Amino acid sequence: MSRPTIKADLLTASRTSYEQMISLCHQLADPEADFSFVITDKMTEVHWQRDENLRDVLIHLYEWHQLVLTWVRANQAGQVQPFFPAPYNWRTYGKLNQTFIAQHQATTLASAEALLTNSHQEMMTLVGALSNEALFTKQYFAWTGTTALGSYFVSSLSSHYDWASKKIKRQLKADKSK
């Protein structure tokens, strides 16, 4: 599916991608085990090393939902706030991702799933409450800078779920080869 550019497509893509990802999670031989797929030289992105198991992936998604929810709610309430908490920014968000994983080492997989389920619903509700114009008109809100607010939702919903699904599929393939 192409990147959503209207509210209806964002809602549909997010719902569909989420359901597909959750379905893949339930197909894992041992959802609580560390990932056992081989990381190749072509897998240069940090996340291949960072996320050791399904919980880490789900927590990553949950925490990015929290970034969006906190940012949107604060700015809608008139409290000007940047997207990333200090001291992080777009150049250093990789360190923030590592912090998220470190903070959740005691979180169970069941808790991670519950957190993600709830935050997904919160995100979908928030998208549903916004107009198509508010979501996809660049500079509609001063606090989004030159980017449309919907771009943040696409990135943290459907696109992020697609990213997680690729990682889970990699583990499913490893499970089958055992």
N, C-alpha and C positions, 0 to 999 in steps of 0.2 A: 504494500500500500504506500502511496506517495505521502509526503509530509503534509499534514493537515493545514489548510489555510482558512478554514471557516469553522465556526463553533460546532456545527453538527458533525463534521468529519473528525474533529478533535475528540468529541465524546465517543463516537463510534470506534475510532482507532484505539482510543485508550481502553475502552471496555473490552474490545476484541483482543488486543495485545495482552492485557492483564489476564484475561481468562485463559488464553493460550499458555502464558507463562506459568500460571498456577497449575494447569493441567500437566505441563512438563515436570514441574516440581514433584507432583504426585506419582510420576513414573520412575523416579530415581530408585535404584535398588536399595540404597541406604541413604536417605536424605540427610542424616546427621553425620555421615562420614565426611572426611576431608576429600576434596577433589583429587582424583587420581589420573586425570588425563595428562598427556605429555605436553609440555609447553615447548613449542618449536622456536627456532630463530626468527620466524616471521611474526611471532606473537610478541611484539615489542612494547605494547601498551602496558603501563604499570599495573593495571587491574588484574592482569593474568597472574602476577605474583602476589598482589595484595589480597585478593579474595580467596581464602583457602577452602571455603565450604559454602553450602547454600545459605546458611545463616548470614554469613558476611555479605552475600549478594542482596538478600532481602533487607538487611539493615541499611545497606548503602541506598537502596531505593527509598526506604522509609525516611532516612535522614535528609535526602534531597527533597522529599515532599515537605518535610518540616522547614527546610530553608525557604521554599516557595510560600508555604502557608504563613509563616512568621513574617516574611517580607511584605506580602500582599496585605495582610491584616493590619500591620503596623502603619504602612503607608496610606491605606484606606482610612485609617483613624486619624490621619494627619500627623503621625509621628514619622518624620523623614528618617529612613533607615536604609543603608545599603543592602544589597542582596546577600553578601557574605558577612558573617560576623568578623569583627576585628580579631586578629590582624590579617585575615585572609582576603585574597582578591583573585581575579581570574588567572593571574600568573602563579599563585601559590595554592590553589584549591586542591591540588593533589595531596598536600599535607593535611588538609582538612578531611579529605576522604580517609586517609590513614588514621586520623584521630577518631572518626566515626567508628571504624572497625575496632580500634583499641578500647573505646568506651563500652563496647558491647560484648566483650569476651565472656562475660557471665550471663549474657542473655541467651535463653534457650531458643531452639528453633521454633518451638510452638509459640513462644512470646514474640519472636521476630515476625512470624506469619500473622499473628493477631495485630501487631503494630502496623504492619503493612496493609492489612485488610482495612483497618480503620482509617489510616491516612489516605489510602486510595479513595475511599468513600468521601472523605473530607475534600479532597482535591476535585473529585467529580462534582460534588455539590457546589463548590466555589466556581468552577467553570460554568455550571448550569445557571448560576446567579448572575453571571456577567454577560453583557451583550456581545454580539459578534463584533461590533465596532470597538468596544473596549478591549477585546481580546486581540484583534488583528489589525488595528490601525496603529501604525508607528507613531510614537510620541503622543498617543492618546492620553497617557499619564506622564507627567513630567519626570516622575521617579523611575521610569523604565528607560530613560535616556533615548537613544535612537532605535531601540529594539521594541517590537510589539510585545505586550504582555503574554499573548498567546504562545509566543516562541518559548518562553520559560515553561509553560505548561506542556507543550509538545515534547520538549527535551526531557522533562521529569516524569512524564506519563508514557505515552506510546513509544517514543524513541528509546527511552530507558528500559521499558519492558522488553522491547525487541533485543536490546543489548544483553539483558539478563537471559533471555531465551537462548541466545546463541551460546552463552556460557554453559547453560544447563544442558543443551543439546550435545555439547562437547563431552560432558560427563556421561550422558546417556550412551553415547557411542563407546566411551571407555567401559561402561558397565557391560555392554553387550560383548565386548572383546575379552572379557574375563572368563 
